[in-house]
Amino acid sequence: MSKGLNQFGQPVGLALPDWREPPRPSGTVLEGRYCRIEKLGAEKHAESLWAAHQQAADGRDWTYLFFGPFENYDAFANFLRQSARSQDPFHFTVIDKASGQALGTAALMRIDPANGVLEVGHIVYSPALQRHRVGTEAMYLLMRLAFDELGYRRYEWKCDALNQRSRAAAERYGFRFEGLFRQAIIYKGRSRDTAWYSIIDQEWPQIRQAFQHWLALENFDPSGQQIKSLRALRETVPQR
């Protein structure tokens, strides 16, 4: 971390004389090559999202979330209505451009403009988005919104330390592990140790370039399989 010395010879963090608070996320539509990100609308998206989640063989995708699974469509739609009214977390829907269907949701949350920090969370991907370039592009678009369009300086990812899929995803996307907060949360009647990850603005240019290379059409074979992994591409981009 960059630092300097104050008048007493003590090490202090780097001064930020030009720092200005960034705005909060809004309903801006984010357009990618494979997906579109738009503000969650329960009446608009509920049926498509419910149908997408019904493709799962069981309820394991909800194990590490604070909510779900839902017994029926009405309970799910009511949850989406409550989520759509929230400003923090601010919920988005992931639309697959090929099918036009809403296939998942994610939120920007714990929004702290004064310090330029926010978190991505409440990520609920249906089977159609898991291990698919549409889901990866959605994460890239939200990062680009946070860093390039809004001007935040820190982007966080937190999850149950036992959630190996979430931890692997964070590392694949370029987040750095910062530590374990022991017995941080109680949810669904269980104790949770929370794993913390982050990306900061100094790291974003390298991560952004790797995403752009990975998402390029030429990085996929005719069957849609990647040619180079996101992690491998990130290692080829020089750090600034």
N, C-alpha and C positions, 0 to 999 in steps of 0.2 A: 504493500500500500504506500502511495506517495505521502510524504510528510515533510514538515519543515521544523524550525525551531522558533519558539516565541521569545519574548524579551527576557525571559528567565532562563533561557537555554534548554527549555523542556521540549521534547518532541511533540508536535501536534499535527493533526491532519491537514492536508492541503487545503488552502483557502479557496473558496468558490465565490469570488466577488460578482460574477455574472450570472449566478444561479437564479432561475425564475421558476416558480411552481408550474408544472405542466397541467393542462386541463384534465378533467375526468373523462373516462370513456363515454361515448355517446352512441347513438344508433346508426353511425356511419356504416354503409355496406362495404365490405372488403371483397374485392374480386381477384381470384386467382385463376390459374390455367384449368384446374380440375374441380375447384369448389368455390362457393360463395359463402361468406360469413355475414349473417344479418342478425339484428336483435331478435331475441326469442319472442315469438308471439303465440300464445297458447291456442287461440282459435285457428291460426294459420298453420301451425306446425304439429299440433298434438296427434292428429290421425296418422300422419306420415311417420312420426317418431315412434308411436306405439307399434305400428306395423313393423318397423325396422327392428325394434327390440324383441318382438315376438319370434324373430328368427333364431334367437339364442336357444340352445338346448336346455338350459337350466338358469338358475339365478346367480351364478357365480360372479357375474360382472358387477353385481351390486354389493358384494361382501364388504369391500373396504370404503364404501361411500356412507355418508351420514344418513342417507335416505334410500328408499326402495329395498327390495323389489315391491312392485305394486300389484295388488290382487286383481284389479280390473282397470278398464280404460278410464272410468270416471275418476278413480283415485289418482291415476296418473295425470289426467287433464287438470284436476284441481291443483296438484303439485306444480304443474307448469304455469298455471295462472298466478300462483303465489310467486313463483320464481320470476316471471315476466315483470311483476310490479317492483321487484327489488332493484335498487341502484348500487348496492354493494352487498353481495356479489352482483355483477352486471352480466346477465346471461346472454349468450349468443347461440345461434343455431348453425350447424354445418350442413350446407346444401350441396349435394353431388350434382355438378353441372350436367353430367351425361344423362342422368335420369330425372333431374329436377326435384328429387325427393330429399326431405330432411332426414338425415341419418345419424345425427348425434348433436350433442351440446357441450359447451364449455363456458367458463366464466372468468372474467377478470375480477379480482376480489382483494380484500384488505388494502383498498386503494388509499395511498398516503401521498398526496401531491406535495405536501410540505417537504418531504424527504425524497421524493421521486422514486417511490417504491410501490410495486403492486405484485400480485401473485396470480398465476393461472391455476385454476382448480375447478371442481365440480365437473370434471371431464367424464362424460358418459357417452361412449362410442358403442353403437350397435355393431353386430358382427360384420356388417358390410364395410365399416370403417377401420376395423382392427387390421393391422398389418397391410394397410392399403395407402397408396400415395395421396389419396384425398384427405385422409386423416392427418398425414404428415404435413401436407400443405396448409391445413387449417392451423396447426400449431405455428408454422412459419408466419402466416398472415397475422396472427395475434401478437407474435413477437415484433413483427415489423410495425404494427400499430403502436405498440408500447414504446419502442425505441425511436423509430424514425418519424412517426406522425405525431405522437403526443409528447415525446421528449423525456420519458422516464429514464432513470439511471440504474435501476436494479429491478430484476424480474425473477420472481421466486417460484419454486415448486416444492410442495410439501406433501408427504404421504405417510401412511402407516409403514413403519420400518419393516413389517413382515410382507408388505405388498411388493413382491419381487418384480411383477410386470410393470408397475408404476416406476420403480427405481430404475429398471432397465431402460424404460422409455425416456426418463429424464436424462440419463447418461447418453443415450443415442442422440437426443436433441442438442446436446452440448452443455447441459447444466453441470455445474461442479458441486460435488458433495461437500457440505459445510459441517455436518455433525448430527448428532442424535440427541433429541430432547426426550429424556426418559420420563415415562408416566405423564406425558403432556396433556392427554385428552382421555375422557371417557365417552365412548359412543357405542350405541347398540348393546349396552350392558357390558362392554369390554374395555380393558385398559389399552391405551395406545402409546407406544413410543413413536415419536415423529421424526422422520428423516428429512433434513433440510437441504435444499439445493438452490443454486442461483446462477444467473447470468448477469454480468454487469456491462455497462455501456462500452467499456474498453474492449471487451471480448466479442461484442456483437458483430463488428465488421467481418471477422473471420468466420463466425457462425453463419451469418447472413450469406456470405459468398458460397459456403459449402451447401447450404439449402438450395440456392439458385442453381448450382451445378447439378445437384441431385434431382431436382424437379424438372430439369430440361428434358425435352422429349427424347433426345439422343441417349439419355441414360437408361432407357427402358427398351427391352427387346420386344419383338412383335407380340409376345404373350403377356406383356406388361410387367415382366420381372426386371428388377433393378440390375444394372450392369456393375456399378460401383456403389458401395454402401455409403451412407451419410457419414459415418465415422471415418472411413477411409478418405473421403473427399475433404473432410475437415482437417485431417492431418497433412494434406498437401497444400493447404492455404497458409501462407506465411503470417505469423502474428505481427501485429503492428506495435 
